[in-house]
Amino acid sequence: MPDVVLEFIRIFVGSCLTLNEYFMNKVIDLSAFALNVNLDDKLFKEGVYNKRIELINIALGWEGATPKNNFIMHNVWKSPTEPSYVVCFGKYGKEYYDIVSAAYKGEPDDQIPDKARKNSNDMKPCVFRDGVIVDSFRGRLDDIFALLEECGRQGLNDVVKVLSVLFLRNALLLDHYVVNGNYCYMPPKELVDYICANVPQHEGIPVEVYIHALDAIGFNEDVKYYTQGKLQKKKGVGRENNMKTYCYAAACVSGYEKWAGFAYKLIRGWGVAPITNKMLAAYLPELNVSYKKSAKRAPKSNSEIITVQESIDHFK
């Protein structure tokens, strides 16, 4: 091959961006993922709730095994790029074994009815690599906050925003489907690729795997709060609380909200601090979401101004 051709190929190949470099240099247009919805709209919320129930029913049909730490595993996602990674659920989770009825204390697990259990639907979300559970993955709130904080520290504010969009979409089940009777989570590839290009790993696993593992934790939150044929509370519990708490933390990292307010709500909320719809509308204007504005209180009538001495005299 002539030297001039070889030189052309060398220059051409050297000038081409890798996929990661492309997404690292790309400015992502979040308005392309606008939701154009009022988050407080009754019909919209009913649609989300009904989809939650549809997905929960899939998990309720999965088999489980006792005694404790004997699982039947149910795979829900396999990495298309790194097929050694699988996200799955083991039935039953640890909360399944928490007994609320003293009458069954000490009984064999298979002799205890579901109605006597605190949480009869709990599962164990897992990440497997080459058939072995990845122990480094925990997916706790502090781990997710650490991911957001590290992105902020590195100046990856766009990544924090993109993660927020994924979290909100997850809370609203916009990327969840039932495919051939199976649970399926398919977040927008452009958003996932953008995050992965900038943050390759977290907690010892690829970030794409991490995103699906967080979804698994959210799904289990929905499932385990489903008892007696309904969600324990119709509003907020489970996945929605988790994902919107991540959004609130992201808004704090990005400087849109204050950590003091987040911390106060986290303490008051027993470990969750879901962002409000009003905050979301301000933090993610690209998504074009609205909310129901509270009616303004009627102004109080003017009070008569009195002196300190008149106040003392009043109580004599």
ChimeraX attribute file (.defattr): number of C-alpha atoms within 10 A of each C-alpha:
attribute: neighborCount
match mode: 1-to-1
recipient: residues
	/A:1	5
	/A:2	6
	/A:3	8
	/A:4	9
	/A:5	10
	/A:6	11
	/A:7	11
	/A:8	11
	/A:9	12
	/A:10	11
	/A:11	11
	/A:12	10
	/A:13	11
	/A:14	10
	/A:15	9
	/A:16	10
	/A:17	11
	/A:18	12
	/A:19	11
	/A:20	16
	/A:21	13
	/A:22	14
	/A:23	19
	/A:24	19
	/A:25	12
	/A:26	10
	/A:27	10
	/A:28	15
	/A:29	11
	/A:30	16
	/A:31	13
	/A:32	9
	/A:33	14
	/A:34	15
	/A:35	15
	/A:36	12
	/A:37	13
	/A:38	17
	/A:39	19
	/A:40	14
	/A:41	12
	/A:42	9
	/A:43	11
	/A:44	13
	/A:45	15
	/A:46	11
	/A:47	12
	/A:48	15
	/A:49	16
	/A:50	11
	/A:51	18
	/A:52	20
	/A:53	16
	/A:54	14
	/A:55	21
	/A:56	21
	/A:57	15
	/A:58	14
	/A:59	21
	/A:60	15
	/A:61	8
	/A:62	13
	/A:63	13
	/A:64	18
	/A:65	16
	/A:66	15
	/A:67	12
	/A:68	13
	/A:69	13
	/A:70	13
	/A:71	18
	/A:72	15
	/A:73	20
	/A:74	17
	/A:75	16
	/A:76	16
	/A:77	20
	/A:78	17
	/A:79	14
	/A:80	11
	/A:81	9
	/A:82	12
	/A:83	11
	/A:84	13
	/A:85	22
	/A:86	23
	/A:87	24
	/A:88	20
	/A:89	24
	/A:90	21
	/A:91	24
	/A:92	25
	/A:93	24
	/A:94	14
	/A:95	16
	/A:96	20
	/A:97	20
	/A:98	14
	/A:99	21
	/A:100	13
	/A:101	12
	/A:102	8
	/A:103	10
	/A:104	15
	/A:105	13
	/A:106	9
	/A:107	9
	/A:108	10
	/A:109	16
	/A:110	10
	/A:111	8
	/A:112	17
	/A:113	11
	/A:114	16
	/A:115	13
	/A:116	17
	/A:117	17
	/A:118	17
	/A:119	23
	/A:120	24
	/A:121	24
	/A:122	25
	/A:123	28
	/A:124	19
	/A:125	24
	/A:126	23
	/A:127	27
	/A:128	17
	/A:129	15
	/A:130	10
	/A:131	10
	/A:132	12
	/A:133	14
	/A:134	16
	/A:135	11
	/A:136	11
	/A:137	17
	/A:138	18
	/A:139	18
	/A:140	11
	/A:141	15
	/A:142	10
	/A:143	14
	/A:144	19
	/A:145	17
	/A:146	14
	/A:147	18
	/A:148	26
	/A:149	20
	/A:150	15
	/A:151	20
	/A:152	19
	/A:153	11
	/A:154	8
	/A:155	12
	/A:156	18
	/A:157	18
	/A:158	18
	/A:159	24
	/A:160	24
	/A:161	21
	/A:162	20
	/A:163	21
	/A:164	24
	/A:165	21
	/A:166	21
	/A:167	25
	/A:168	20
	/A:169	20
	/A:170	24
	/A:171	24
	/A:172	22
	/A:173	20
	/A:174	17
	/A:175	14
	/A:176	18
	/A:177	16
	/A:178	13
	/A:179	9
	/A:180	7
	/A:181	9
	/A:182	12
	/A:183	19
	/A:184	15
	/A:185	18
	/A:186	13
	/A:187	18
	/A:188	13
	/A:189	10
	/A:190	10
	/A:191	19
	/A:192	18
	/A:193	19
	/A:194	24
	/A:195	24
	/A:196	19
	/A:197	19
	/A:198	18
	/A:199	18
	/A:200	14
	/A:201	15
	/A:202	19
	/A:203	17
	/A:204	12
	/A:205	17
	/A:206	16
	/A:207	20
	/A:208	21
	/A:209	23
	/A:210	21
	/A:211	19
	/A:212	22
	/A:213	24
	/A:214	22
	/A:215	22
	/A:216	25
	/A:217	22
	/A:218	20
	/A:219	24
	/A:220	23
	/A:221	20
	/A:222	24
	/A:223	26
	/A:224	23
	/A:225	21
	/A:226	24
	/A:227	15
	/A:228	9
	/A:229	8
	/A:230	10
	/A:231	19
	/A:232	14
	/A:233	10
	/A:234	11
	/A:235	11
	/A:236	13
	/A:237	17
	/A:238	23
	/A:239	26
	/A:240	22
	/A:241	22
	/A:242	25
	/A:243	25
	/A:244	26
	/A:245	25
	/A:246	23
	/A:247	29
	/A:248	26
	/A:249	27
	/A:250	30
	/A:251	25
	/A:252	20
	/A:253	22
	/A:254	21
	/A:255	13
	/A:256	16
	/A:257	18
	/A:258	14
	/A:259	15
	/A:260	10
	/A:261	12
	/A:262	20
	/A:263	15
	/A:264	11
	/A:265	17
	/A:266	15
	/A:267	11
	/A:268	11
	/A:269	12
	/A:270	8
	/A:271	14
	/A:272	21
	/A:273	24
	/A:274	22
	/A:275	23
	/A:276	13
	/A:277	18
	/A:278	14
	/A:279	16
	/A:280	24
	/A:281	17
	/A:282	16
	/A:283	21
	/A:284	19
	/A:285	14
	/A:286	17
	/A:287	19
	/A:288	16
	/A:289	19
	/A:290	19
	/A:291	16
	/A:292	11
	/A:293	9
	/A:294	6
	/A:295	6
	/A:296	6
	/A:297	6
	/A:298	6
	/A:299	6
	/A:300	6
	/A:301	6
	/A:302	6
	/A:303	6
	/A:304	5
	/A:305	7
	/A:306	8
	/A:307	8
	/A:308	9
	/A:309	8
	/A:310	10
	/A:311	10
	/A:312	9
	/A:313	9
	/A:314	8
	/A:315	6
	/A:316	5
